Amino acid sequence: MSTIKQIPLEEALPGMLLGDDLRDAAGQVLLPRGSELAESSLRSLARRGIETLTIRIEAPVDEGALMARREASRLRLQHLFRQAGDPASQELLRLMLEYRQERPQ
């Protein structure tokens, strides 16, 4: 999960991600949303007179909650496929379990 925050350009650090398109006074897009800020781009923005920008802050992942969601997902899938004995259904179950276990929800 992420949050969006507007900060002064002086507080921006290389590696931060833009939370919204960064536009100049004429409305021209200087950097698109999601761009990773680099030292050179921060200097360029300062030269252009940009004073603030919107950044995206990623919330830390709660490993305990993530593991609990994965386990609940595993149990739910096993329940849904409890009577599926044919090879195609078993393969589908295996793929769904693999997908659910690897991606945070």
TORPA-4810 file (N, C-alpha, C, O; in nm, 3 decimals):
<nodes>
NODE_1_0.085_-0.117_0.000_0.000_0.000_0.000_0.089_0.124_0.000_0.198_0.123_0.057_M
NODE_2_0.042_0.228_-0.064_0.123_0.349_-0.070_0.037_0.471_-0.039_-0.086_0.468_-0.052_S
NODE_3_0.104_0.578_0.002_0.037_0.705_0.026_0.106_0.811_-0.060_0.221_0.796_-0.100_T
NODE_4_0.033_0.916_-0.087_0.083_1.027_-0.168_0.102_1.147_-0.076_0.017_1.177_0.008_I
NODE_5_0.216_1.215_-0.092_0.247_1.328_-0.006_0.315_1.436_-0.089_0.401_1.408_-0.172_K
NODE_6_0.275_1.561_-0.066_0.340_1.673_-0.134_0.451_1.725_-0.043_0.430_1.750_0.076_Q
NODE_7_0.571_1.741_-0.100_0.686_1.786_-0.022_0.759_1.898_-0.097_0.748_1.909_-0.219_I
NODE_8_0.833_1.980_-0.022_0.918_2.080_-0.088_1.030_2.009_-0.165_1.076_1.902_-0.125_P
NODE_9_1.073_2.068_-0.274_1.178_2.008_-0.355_1.305_1.983_-0.273_1.375_1.885_-0.297_L
NODE_10_1.334_2.069_-0.177_1.456_2.053_-0.095_1.455_1.923_-0.015_1.561_1.872_0.021_E
NODE_11_1.337_1.869_0.014_1.326_1.746_0.093_1.329_1.621_0.006_1.339_1.510_0.058_E
NODE_12_1.320_1.638_-0.125_1.319_1.523_-0.216_1.457_1.459_-0.221_1.559_1.528_-0.220_A
NODE_13_1.458_1.327_-0.227_1.583_1.252_-0.231_1.586_1.162_-0.354_1.481_1.117_-0.401_L
NODE_14_1.705_1.135_-0.407_1.714_1.040_-0.517_1.654_0.905_-0.476_1.673_0.859_-0.364_P
NODE_15_1.583_0.845_-0.568_1.520_0.716_-0.541_1.373_0.727_-0.507_1.300_0.628_-0.516_G
NODE_16_1.327_0.845_-0.468_1.185_0.864_-0.440_1.106_0.851_-0.570_1.158_0.877_-0.678_M
NODE_17_0.979_0.810_-0.558_0.892_0.793_-0.674_0.788_0.904_-0.677_0.730_0.939_-0.575_L
NODE_18_0.765_0.958_-0.797_0.662_1.062_-0.812_0.524_1.001_-0.797_0.494_0.897_-0.856_L
NODE_19_0.440_1.067_-0.719_0.305_1.019_-0.698_0.207_1.074_-0.799_0.093_1.027_-0.807_G
NODE_20_0.250_1.173_-0.877_0.164_1.235_-0.978_0.254_1.293_-1.087_0.373_1.314_-1.064_D
NODE_21_0.197_1.320_-1.204_0.275_1.385_-1.308_0.329_1.517_-1.256_0.258_1.590_-1.187_D
NODE_22_0.452_1.547_-1.288_0.513_1.674_-1.248_0.509_1.765_-1.369_0.568_1.734_-1.473_L
NODE_23_0.440_1.878_-1.356_0.419_1.970_-1.469_0.483_2.105_-1.441_0.496_2.148_-1.326_R
NODE_24_0.522_2.172_-1.548_0.574_2.308_-1.534_0.457_2.405_-1.532_0.341_2.363_-1.537_D
NODE_25_0.486_2.535_-1.526_0.382_2.637_-1.516_0.289_2.637_-1.637_0.173_2.677_-1.625_A
NODE_26_0.338_2.593_-1.753_0.257_2.588_-1.874_0.176_2.459_-1.886_0.099_2.443_-1.980_A
NODE_27_0.193_2.368_-1.791_0.118_2.243_-1.793_0.190_2.130_-1.866_0.135_2.021_-1.880_G
NODE_28_0.310_2.156_-1.911_0.390_2.055_-1.980_0.440_1.951_-1.879_0.490_1.988_-1.772_Q
NODE_29_0.427_1.822_-1.911_0.474_1.716_-1.821_0.626_1.712_-1.824_0.687_1.689_-1.929_V
NODE_30_0.686_1.734_-1.708_0.832_1.726_-1.696_0.874_1.583_-1.664_0.969_1.531_-1.721_L
NODE_31_0.802_1.520_-1.572_0.827_1.381_-1.535_0.693_1.314_-1.510_0.608_1.371_-1.440_L
NODE_32_0.671_1.195_-1.565_0.543_1.128_-1.543_0.534_1.062_-1.405_0.635_1.031_-1.342_P
NODE_33_0.412_1.041_-1.362_0.386_0.972_-1.236_0.460_0.839_-1.234_0.464_0.768_-1.335_R
NODE_34_0.519_0.805_-1.120_0.591_0.678_-1.105_0.738_0.689_-1.137_0.814_0.594_-1.114_G
NODE_35_0.781_0.804_-1.190_0.924_0.821_-1.222_1.007_0.819_-1.095_0.966_0.873_-0.992_S
NODE_36_1.123_0.756_-1.103_1.215_0.755_-0.990_1.306_0.878_-1.002_1.367_0.901_-1.106_E
NODE_37_1.313_0.954_-0.894_1.394_1.076_-0.897_1.542_1.042_-0.891_1.584_0.955_-0.816_L
NODE_38_1.619_1.112_-0.972_1.765_1.100_-0.971_1.824_1.233_-0.929_1.756_1.336_-0.935_A
NODE_39_1.947_1.232_-0.888_2.015_1.356_-0.847_2.011_1.458_-0.960_1.985_1.576_-0.936_E
NODE_40_2.037_1.414_-1.081_2.037_1.506_-1.196_1.898_1.565_-1.221_1.887_1.683_-1.252_S
NODE_41_1.793_1.484_-1.207_1.658_1.537_-1.229_1.620_1.636_-1.119_1.548_1.733_-1.146_S
NODE_42_1.666_1.613_-0.996_1.637_1.708_-0.888_1.705_1.842_-0.914_1.646_1.948_-0.890_L
NODE_43_1.828_1.839_-0.963_1.898_1.965_-0.998_1.825_2.037_-1.112_1.809_2.158_-1.108_R
NODE_44_1.783_1.962_-1.211_1.711_2.020_-1.325_1.579_2.083_-1.281_1.543_2.191_-1.328_S
NODE_45_1.508_2.017_-1.190_1.382_2.072_-1.140_1.406_2.201_-1.063_1.327_2.295_-1.073_L
NODE_46_1.513_2.206_-0.986_1.546_2.329_-0.912_1.575_2.443_-1.010_1.532_2.556_-0.988_A
NODE_47_1.648_2.414_-1.118_1.677_2.517_-1.218_1.550_2.567_-1.286_1.543_2.683_-1.326_R
NODE_48_1.451_2.481_-1.300_1.325_2.518_-1.364_1.230_2.591_-1.268_1.122_2.635_-1.309_R
NODE_49_1.269_2.605_-1.144_1.186_2.677_-1.048_1.076_2.593_-0.983_0.983_2.648_-0.924_G
NODE_50_1.086_2.462_-0.993_0.986_2.375_-0.928_1.011_2.381_-0.778_1.123_2.359_-0.732_I
NODE_51_0.907_2.410_-0.701_0.922_2.425_-0.557_0.870_2.306_-0.478_0.923_2.274_-0.372_E
NODE_52_0.766_2.239_-0.529_0.709_2.124_-0.460_0.685_2.012_-0.560_0.675_2.034_-0.680_T
NODE_53_0.675_1.892_-0.507_0.638_1.778_-0.590_0.565_1.677_-0.505_0.572_1.680_-0.382_L
NODE_54_0.496_1.589_-0.571_0.417_1.488_-0.503_0.491_1.355_-0.514_0.526_1.311_-0.623_T
NODE_55_0.514_1.292_-0.400_0.585_1.165_-0.401_0.494_1.054_-0.349_0.395_1.078_-0.279_I
NODE_56_0.530_0.932_-0.386_0.458_0.813_-0.338_0.544_0.747_-0.233_0.661_0.718_-0.256_R
NODE_57_0.485_0.723_-0.118_0.556_0.658_-0.007_0.496_0.519_0.012_0.377_0.505_0.040_I
NODE_58_0.579_0.418_-0.005_0.535_0.280_0.013_0.532_0.247_0.162_0.629_0.269_0.234_E
NODE_59_0.419_0.194_0.207_0.406_0.153_0.347_0.484_0.023_0.368_0.487_-0.062_0.279_A
NODE_60_0.547_0.008_0.483_0.619_-0.117_0.509_0.523_-0.235_0.513_0.407_-0.222_0.554_P
NODE_61_0.571_-0.348_0.470_0.490_-0.470_0.465_0.489_-0.534_0.603_0.594_-0.557_0.663_V
NODE_62_0.369_-0.563_0.653_0.353_-0.635_0.779_0.363_-0.783_0.747_0.267_-0.843_0.696_D
NODE_63_0.479_-0.843_0.776_0.503_-0.984_0.740_0.403_-1.078_0.805_0.361_-1.175_0.743_E
NODE_64_0.366_-1.052_0.929_0.269_-1.138_0.998_0.134_-1.137_0.929_0.073_-1.242_0.908_G
NODE_65_0.086_-1.017_0.893_-0.042_-1.006_0.825_-0.036_-1.068_0.686_-0.131_-1.131_0.641_A
NODE_66_0.077_-1.050_0.619_0.095_-1.110_0.487_0.089_-1.262_0.494_0.023_-1.327_0.413_L
NODE_67_0.157_-1.319_0.591_0.157_-1.465_0.607_0.016_-1.515_0.642_-0.025_-1.621_0.594_M
NODE_68_-0.057_-1.441_0.724_-0.193_-1.481_0.760_-0.285_-1.478_0.638_-0.366_-1.568_0.620_A
NODE_69_-0.272_-1.374_0.553_-0.353_-1.367_0.431_-0.319_-1.481_0.336_-0.407_-1.539_0.273_R
NODE_70_-0.191_-1.514_0.326_-0.151_-1.624_0.239_-0.207_-1.757_0.288_-0.254_-1.838_0.208_R
NODE_71_-0.203_-1.778_0.418_-0.255_-1.903_0.475_-0.406_-1.912_0.456_-0.458_-2.018_0.421_E
NODE_72_-0.477_-1.801_0.477_-0.621_-1.800_0.457_-0.654_-1.828_0.310_-0.750_-1.900_0.280_A
NODE_73_-0.577_-1.771_0.220_-0.598_-1.795_0.078_-0.573_-1.942_0.043_-0.649_-2.001_-0.034_S
NODE_74_-0.468_-2.000_0.099_-0.436_-2.141_0.074_-0.549_-2.231_0.122_-0.591_-2.323_0.051_R
NODE_75_-0.598_-2.205_0.243_-0.707_-2.286_0.299_-0.835_-2.273_0.215_-0.905_-2.371_0.192_L
NODE_76_-0.865_-2.152_0.172_-0.985_-2.129_0.091_-0.977_-2.203_-0.042_-1.074_-2.267_-0.084_R
NODE_77_-0.862_-2.197_-0.108_-0.845_-2.267_-0.235_-0.855_-2.418_-0.217_-0.918_-2.487_-0.297_L
NODE_78_-0.794_-2.468_-0.112_-0.802_-2.612_-0.087_-0.946_-2.655_-0.061_-0.987_-2.764_-0.101_Q
NODE_79_-1.021_-2.571_0.007_-1.163_-2.600_0.030_-1.241_-2.601_-0.101_-1.321_-2.691_-0.126_H
NODE_80_-1.217_-2.501_-0.185_-1.288_-2.492_-0.313_-1.257_-2.611_-0.405_-1.342_-2.654_-0.482_L
NODE_81_-1.135_-2.661_-0.396_-1.092_-2.771_-0.484_-1.096_-2.907_-0.412_-1.033_-3.002_-0.459_F
NODE_82_-1.167_-2.917_-0.301_-1.163_-3.038_-0.219_-1.211_-3.163_-0.292_-1.169_-3.273_-0.258_R
NODE_83_-1.297_-3.148_-0.391_-1.348_-3.265_-0.463_-1.291_-3.276_-0.604_-1.334_-3.360_-0.682_Q
NODE_84_-1.198_-3.193_-0.636_-1.139_-3.194_-0.770_-1.027_-3.297_-0.773_-0.919_-3.274_-0.717_A
NODE_85_-1.051_-3.407_-0.837_-0.952_-3.513_-0.840_-0.885_-3.530_-0.974_-0.783_-3.599_-0.984_G
NODE_86_-0.939_-3.469_-1.079_-0.881_-3.488_-1.211_-0.750_-3.408_-1.224_-0.734_-3.306_-1.157_D
NODE_87_-0.659_-3.453_-1.309_-0.528_-3.388_-1.322_-0.536_-3.240_-1.360_-0.457_-3.160_-1.311_P
NODE_88_-0.630_-3.204_-1.447_-0.640_-3.064_-1.489_-0.678_-2.974_-1.370_-0.622_-2.866_-1.354_A
NODE_89_-0.772_-3.019_-1.289_-0.813_-2.941_-1.171_-0.700_-2.933_-1.069_-0.680_-2.829_-1.007_S
NODE_90_-0.627_-3.042_-1.051_-0.515_-3.042_-0.958_-0.405_-2.946_-1.005_-0.343_-2.878_-0.924_Q
NODE_91_-0.382_-2.941_-1.135_-0.283_-2.848_-1.190_-0.329_-2.704_-1.172_-0.249_-2.616_-1.139_E
NODE_92_-0.458_-2.678_-1.195_-0.512_-2.545_-1.173_-0.497_-2.504_-1.027_-0.459_-2.391_-0.998_L
NODE_93_-0.527_-2.594_-0.936_-0.510_-2.566_-0.793_-0.363_-2.534_-0.762_-0.335_-2.438_-0.690_L
NODE_94_-0.272_-2.613_-0.815_-0.130_-2.590_-0.791_-0.088_-2.451_-0.841_-0.016_-2.379_-0.771_R
NODE_95_-0.132_-2.414_-0.961_-0.097_-2.284_-1.018_-0.158_-2.169_-0.937_-0.093_-2.067_-0.915_L
NODE_96_-0.282_-2.186_-0.894_-0.346_-2.082_-0.814_-0.279_-2.065_-0.679_-0.260_-1.953_-0.631_M
NODE_97_-0.241_-2.176_-0.617_-0.169_-2.168_-0.489_-0.035_-2.098_-0.507_0.004_-2.013_-0.426_L
NODE_98_0.035_-2.133_-0.612_0.164_-2.070_-0.640_0.147_-1.920_-0.661_0.225_-1.841_-0.608_E
NODE_99_0.046_-1.881_-0.737_0.020_-1.739_-0.763_-0.014_-1.666_-0.634_0.041_-1.559_-0.607_Y
NODE_100_-0.103_-1.721_-0.554_-0.146_-1.657_-0.430_-0.035_-1.646_-0.327_-0.031_-1.550_-0.250_R
NODE_101_0.054_-1.741_-0.324_0.161_-1.741_-0.224_0.272_-1.642_-0.260_0.344_-1.596_-0.171_Q
NODE_102_0.286_-1.608_-0.385_0.397_-1.523_-0.428_0.363_-1.376_-0.434_0.453_-1.292_-0.435_E
NODE_103_0.236_-1.341_-0.437_0.197_-1.200_-0.457_0.121_-1.147_-0.336_0.019_-1.204_-0.296_R
NODE_104_0.170_-1.039_-0.277_0.096_-0.976_-0.167_-0.040_-0.927_-0.215_-0.054_-0.887_-0.331_P
NODE_105_-0.138_-0.930_-0.128_-0.274_-0.889_-0.168_-0.313_-0.761_-0.099_-0.423_-0.711_-0.121_Q
</nodes>
